[in-house]
């Protein structure tokens, strides 16, 4: 689906099909995409009759920061 790269994009049909596989209906996908666009997390573009979505540069930066925190090495030791 979305790759952690600003230029990566996903087609609307691909997004719906991927969500369908895990039991998420098209209606819920449409609502979620609409909310993410409104929040400035993803942006859409049309090419003819097809729609594509990608992370905004702001969301891409947030994703990169989160990945650095999650996957950093030499962090604090977890004490459960």
PyMOL commands that set and color helices and strands:
alter all, ss='L'
color gray80, all
select helices_A, chain A and resi 12-21+26-38+57-71
alter helices_A, ss='H'
color red, helices_A
select strands_A, chain A and resi 10-11+42-47+50-55
alter strands_A, ss='S'
color yellow, strands_A
deselect
rebuild
show_as cartoon
